[in-house]
Amino acid sequence: MNNRYANDVEAVDGLARSYQDLKKEIGKMIIGQDEVVQSVLMSLFSNGHSLLVGVPGLAKTLLIQTISDVLDLSFKRIQFTPDLMPSDITGTEILDDSRNFRFNKGPLFANIVLADEINRTPPKTQAALLEAMQERSVTVSGISYALPKPFFVLATQNPIEQEGTYPLPEAQLDRFMFNIDLDYPSFEEEIEVVKNTTSDKVIDLKHVLNAEEILFFQQLVRRIPIADNVLSYAVTLSSKTRPKTGNAPDMVNQYLSWGAGPRASQYLVVGAKCHAAIHGKYSPDIEDVKAVAHIVLKHRIVLNYKAEAEGIAEKDIIDGLL
């Protein structure tokens, strides 16, 4: 128990306050994008990784850099390119002056890692990153090196239609807790953005949380109690996405070739707990599950040809299930 809080109820209040403070600081730098900021912070507090999808130029990198600035954490950006090797991100053994091998840590050794344009690098390098995300350690020459805690990967992906990309396979997409869409700013927001970025105004960001506090809140989110009916709603929602199974509605059998696995149910529950906590509730309800359903399920269901021919998107299926 963190000394600042007498009990978990106080700690949840503390998490809700910290979340508001974070949002306020990030808002100095990032105009609009409230949903995106909320989703990224929720995945951080839930100890999960996130995938940000959007066209270039929507300030994905700036957003993540800003979040690491307000959270007193180390930050590294890795630009994924077609010639990037696994050792370029994990690190390599080098021969030092005394003729001994010494491990030289790669950019993965940071609290927040921005994997920029993850779909531009070949599967071998993608797999090295995803293994580190899963194991939270890196193995080189049979020796395992633990990554710093907290360890949080935010990968960005430009829409797949572009030339020279390697789409992430379903099993690897499943490692990401949330799939977060970035949209173009509204006209008013864009005016604000342009005004701020074309002047000499210097923005000073304050640190809101440090690594120890984030680890405490990550454990707190897991401890939040959840009612049986809410848990069962989350698991039912996941199981309904699986075509040709007992729970699947007609729409799913008709339009999906693949559904969400058990990891989706886990992330729906943890995501709902975190969503409840940052909004000052001590236990999640069905509305909290619904609030995270799109970002948890979207990258875990696979549309078939019929859906694509009829212009049905993942969003339509999830809306139908909700």
BELCOR-V914355 format. One record per pair of residues at least 6 apart in sequence whose ideal C-beta (glycine too) atoms are under 7 Angstrom apart, sorted by sequence separation. I is the first residue (numbers start at 1). J is the second residue. D is the distance in Angstrom with one decimal. If there is no record, write none. Layout:
[[I | J | D] [I | J | D]]
This chain:
[[5 | 11 | 4.1] [43 | 49 | 6.7] [54 | 60 | 6.2] [95 | 101 | 6.1] [96 | 102 | 4.7] [107 | 113 | 7.0] [132 | 138 | 5.4] [239 | 245 | 6.7] [242 | 248 | 5.8] [30 | 37 | 6.5] [43 | 50 | 4.4] [68 | 75 | 3.6] [137 | 144 | 5.0] [138 | 145 | 5.0] [160 | 167 | 5.2] [240 | 247 | 4.9] [252 | 259 | 6.9] [276 | 283 | 6.3] [52 | 60 | 5.2] [93 | 101 | 4.5] [94 | 102 | 5.9] [118 | 126 | 6.3] [137 | 145 | 6.1] [185 | 193 | 6.2] [239 | 247 | 4.5] [240 | 248 | 6.1] [276 | 284 | 3.9] [2 | 11 | 6.7] [5 | 14 | 5.7] [93 | 102 | 6.9] [137 | 146 | 4.9] [138 | 147 | 6.6] [240 | 249 | 6.3] [243 | 252 | 5.3] [244 | 253 | 6.3] [275 | 284 | 6.7] [303 | 312 | 6.7] [4 | 14 | 6.8] [40 | 50 | 5.9] [65 | 75 | 6.6] [93 | 103 | 5.6] [94 | 104 | 5.0] [136 | 146 | 6.9] [137 | 147 | 5.9] [243 | 253 | 5.0] [26 | 37 | 5.5] [39 | 50 | 6.9] [78 | 89 | 5.6] [136 | 147 | 5.1] [236 | 247 | 6.6] [241 | 252 | 6.1] [273 | 284 | 5.3] [303 | 314 | 6.6] [91 | 103 | 6.1] [92 | 104 | 5.6] [240 | 252 | 6.4] [272 | 284 | 3.9] [276 | 288 | 4.7] [91 | 104 | 5.4] [243 | 256 | 4.8] [275 | 288 | 4.5] [301 | 314 | 5.8] [23 | 37 | 6.2] [91 | 105 | 4.5] [115 | 129 | 5.8] [243 | 257 | 6.9] [91 | 106 | 3.5] [132 | 147 | 6.4] [136 | 151 | 5.4] [241 | 256 | 6.6] [61 | 77 | 6.7] [90 | 106 | 4.8] [243 | 259 | 6.0] [272 | 288 | 3.9] [275 | 291 | 5.1] [298 | 314 | 4.8] [301 | 317 | 6.3] [89 | 106 | 5.0] [242 | 259 | 3.4] [272 | 289 | 4.5] [275 | 292 | 5.7] [88 | 106 | 6.6] [89 | 107 | 6.0] [90 | 108 | 5.7] [241 | 259 | 3.8] [22 | 41 | 6.0] [89 | 108 | 5.3] [241 | 260 | 4.7] [133 | 153 | 5.1] [272 | 292 | 5.9] [298 | 318 | 6.7] [268 | 289 | 5.6] [271 | 292 | 3.6] [294 | 315 | 6.7] [297 | 318 | 5.3] [19 | 41 | 6.3] [238 | 260 | 4.9] [108 | 132 | 5.4] [268 | 292 | 6.3] [294 | 318 | 5.5] [268 | 293 | 6.8] [271 | 296 | 5.8] [293 | 318 | 5.9] [238 | 264 | 4.4] [36 | 63 | 6.9] [40 | 67 | 6.3] [238 | 265 | 4.3] [268 | 296 | 5.3] [30 | 59 | 6.7] [78 | 107 | 5.1] [267 | 296 | 4.8] [293 | 322 | 6.0] [33 | 63 | 6.7] [108 | 138 | 6.2] [235 | 265 | 4.6] [238 | 268 | 6.5] [76 | 107 | 4.2] [234 | 265 | 5.7] [237 | 268 | 6.5] [30 | 62 | 7.0] [264 | 296 | 5.8] [290 | 322 | 5.5] [30 | 63 | 5.4] [264 | 297 | 6.0] [76 | 110 | 3.9] [234 | 268 | 4.0] [75 | 110 | 5.9] [78 | 113 | 6.6] [80 | 115 | 6.2] [234 | 269 | 5.1] [30 | 66 | 5.8] [74 | 110 | 4.4] [78 | 114 | 6.9] [80 | 116 | 6.1] [89 | 125 | 6.7] [264 | 300 | 5.0] [29 | 66 | 4.5] [74 | 111 | 4.9] [75 | 112 | 4.8] [76 | 113 | 5.4] [77 | 114 | 4.4] [78 | 115 | 5.5] [79 | 116 | 5.0] [80 | 117 | 5.1] [84 | 121 | 4.9] [103 | 140 | 6.0] [111 | 148 | 5.5] [118 | 155 | 4.2] [260 | 297 | 5.5] [73 | 111 | 3.8] [78 | 116 | 6.6] [79 | 117 | 6.9] [80 | 118 | 5.3] [82 | 120 | 6.3] [86 | 124 | 6.0] [90 | 128 | 5.7] [109 | 147 | 6.2] [110 | 148 | 6.8] [115 | 153 | 5.9] [118 | 156 | 7.0] [119 | 157 | 4.8] [231 | 269 | 6.2] [234 | 272 | 6.6] [73 | 112 | 5.4] [77 | 116 | 6.0] [81 | 120 | 6.0] [82 | 121 | 6.5] [86 | 125 | 5.3] [89 | 128 | 6.1] [108 | 147 | 6.5] [109 | 148 | 6.3] [111 | 150 | 5.7] [117 | 156 | 6.1] [118 | 157 | 5.7] [119 | 158 | 7.0] [261 | 300 | 6.9] [26 | 66 | 5.5] [80 | 120 | 5.0] [81 | 121 | 6.4] [82 | 122 | 6.6] [85 | 125 | 6.4] [89 | 129 | 6.1] [111 | 151 | 6.5] [112 | 152 | 5.1] [113 | 153 | 5.0] [114 | 154 | 5.4] [115 | 155 | 4.0] [116 | 156 | 5.4] [117 | 157 | 6.9] [126 | 166 | 6.9] [260 | 300 | 3.8] [26 | 67 | 6.3] [80 | 121 | 3.9] [84 | 125 | 5.0] [111 | 152 | 6.5] [117 | 158 | 6.0] [119 | 160 | 6.7] [134 | 175 | 5.9] [260 | 301 | 5.9] [86 | 128 | 3.6] [90 | 132 | 6.8] [103 | 145 | 6.6] [112 | 154 | 6.9] [126 | 168 | 6.4] [130 | 172 | 5.0] [133 | 175 | 5.5] [230 | 272 | 6.9] [259 | 301 | 5.8] [123 | 166 | 6.1] [226 | 269 | 6.2] [258 | 301 | 6.6] [26 | 70 | 6.0] [68 | 112 | 4.4] [120 | 164 | 6.9] [122 | 166 | 5.8] [258 | 302 | 3.7] [25 | 70 | 4.4] [120 | 165 | 5.9] [121 | 166 | 6.7] [130 | 175 | 5.2] [256 | 301 | 5.6] [257 | 302 | 5.2] [119 | 165 | 4.4] [126 | 172 | 6.5] [256 | 302 | 6.5] [91 | 138 | 6.8] [93 | 140 | 6.3] [119 | 166 | 5.7] [226 | 273 | 6.3] [256 | 303 | 6.3] [257 | 304 | 4.1] [22 | 70 | 5.8] [64 | 112 | 6.8] [90 | 138 | 4.5] [93 | 141 | 5.9] [119 | 167 | 5.9] [255 | 303 | 6.1] [256 | 304 | 6.3] [91 | 140 | 6.5] [119 | 168 | 6.2] [221 | 270 | 6.6] [224 | 273 | 4.3] [255 | 304 | 6.2] [64 | 114 | 4.8] [90 | 140 | 6.3] [118 | 168 | 6.8] [255 | 306 | 6.0] [221 | 273 | 5.3] [224 | 276 | 6.8] [237 | 289 | 6.8] [254 | 306 | 6.5] [255 | 307 | 3.8] [61 | 114 | 6.4] [221 | 274 | 4.9] [224 | 277 | 6.0] [233 | 286 | 5.2] [230 | 284 | 5.8] [61 | 116 | 6.5] [230 | 285 | 5.9] [234 | 289 | 4.9] [221 | 277 | 6.1] [227 | 283 | 6.6] [230 | 286 | 5.8] [233 | 289 | 5.7] [237 | 293 | 6.4] [241 | 297 | 6.4] [226 | 283 | 6.3] [255 | 312 | 5.3] [225 | 283 | 5.3] [226 | 284 | 5.7] [224 | 283 | 6.4] [230 | 289 | 6.4] [241 | 301 | 5.1] [150 | 211 | 6.1] [256 | 317 | 6.6] [149 | 211 | 6.9] [255 | 317 | 6.2] [150 | 214 | 5.1] [150 | 215 | 5.8] [252 | 317 | 6.8] [149 | 215 | 6.0] [251 | 317 | 6.5] [150 | 218 | 6.6] [251 | 320 | 5.1] [74 | 148 | 6.9] [241 | 321 | 6.9] [240 | 321 | 5.3] [82 | 164 | 6.7] [49 | 133 | 5.3] [237 | 321 | 6.2] [174 | 261 | 6.4] [170 | 258 | 6.6] [174 | 263 | 5.6] [64 | 154 | 5.1] [177 | 267 | 5.0] [60 | 156 | 4.7] [111 | 211 | 6.3] [52 | 154 | 6.2] [56 | 158 | 6.1] [47 | 150 | 7.0] [49 | 152 | 6.5] [55 | 158 | 6.5] [49 | 153 | 4.2] [50 | 154 | 5.4] [51 | 155 | 5.1] [52 | 156 | 4.7] [53 | 157 | 5.1] [55 | 159 | 6.4] [51 | 157 | 6.0] [53 | 159 | 6.8] [44 | 152 | 5.5] [40 | 154 | 6.8] [180 | 295 | 5.7] [179 | 295 | 5.8] [178 | 295 | 4.2] [178 | 296 | 6.5] [179 | 298 | 4.9] [179 | 299 | 3.8] [60 | 182 | 6.2] [176 | 299 | 6.6] [58 | 182 | 4.7] [51 | 176 | 4.3] [49 | 175 | 6.6] [50 | 176 | 6.0] [53 | 179 | 6.5] [173 | 299 | 4.6] [174 | 300 | 6.2] [49 | 176 | 5.3] [50 | 177 | 6.2] [54 | 181 | 6.5] [49 | 177 | 6.0] [50 | 178 | 4.5] [51 | 179 | 5.0] [52 | 180 | 5.1] [53 | 181 | 5.5] [54 | 182 | 3.1] [48 | 177 | 2.7] [51 | 180 | 6.9] [53 | 182 | 6.9] [48 | 178 | 6.8] [50 | 180 | 5.7] [52 | 182 | 6.0] [46 | 177 | 6.3] [170 | 302 | 6.3] [43 | 177 | 4.9] [43 | 178 | 4.9] [70 | 205 | 5.4] [72 | 207 | 4.2] [69 | 205 | 4.8] [70 | 206 | 7.0] [70 | 207 | 6.4] [71 | 208 | 6.6] [72 | 209 | 7.0] [70 | 208 | 5.1] [71 | 209 | 5.2] [72 | 210 | 4.4] [73 | 211 | 6.0] [39 | 178 | 5.4] [66 | 205 | 6.9] [40 | 180 | 6.7] [39 | 180 | 4.7] [71 | 214 | 6.6] [36 | 180 | 5.7] [36 | 182 | 5.8] [32 | 185 | 5.3] [31 | 185 | 6.8] [32 | 186 | 6.7] [32 | 189 | 3.9] [31 | 189 | 5.0] [31 | 192 | 4.5] [31 | 193 | 5.0] [31 | 196 | 7.0] [44 | 214 | 6.9] [47 | 218 | 4.4] [45 | 217 | 5.3] [45 | 218 | 6.2] [29 | 203 | 5.6] [28 | 203 | 5.3] [46 | 221 | 5.7] [29 | 205 | 6.6] [45 | 221 | 5.6] [28 | 205 | 6.5] [25 | 205 | 5.6] [25 | 206 | 5.9] [25 | 208 | 5.8] [22 | 208 | 5.0] [21 | 208 | 4.8] [18 | 208 | 6.2] [18 | 209 | 5.7] [15 | 217 | 5.2] [15 | 220 | 6.4] [12 | 220 | 6.9] [11 | 220 | 5.2] [8 | 220 | 6.5] [2 | 216 | 4.5] [8 | 223 | 6.1] [48 | 267 | 6.5] [46 | 270 | 4.8] [46 | 271 | 6.1] [46 | 274 | 4.7] [42 | 271 | 6.4] [45 | 274 | 5.1] [42 | 274 | 4.8] [42 | 275 | 6.3] [42 | 278 | 6.7] [51 | 299 | 6.7] [39 | 295 | 5.5] [19 | 278 | 4.1] [16 | 277 | 6.5] [15 | 277 | 5.1] [16 | 278 | 5.6] [15 | 278 | 6.5] [16 | 279 | 6.8] [16 | 280 | 4.5] [12 | 277 | 5.1] [13 | 280 | 7.0] [12 | 282 | 5.7] [9 | 282 | 6.1]]
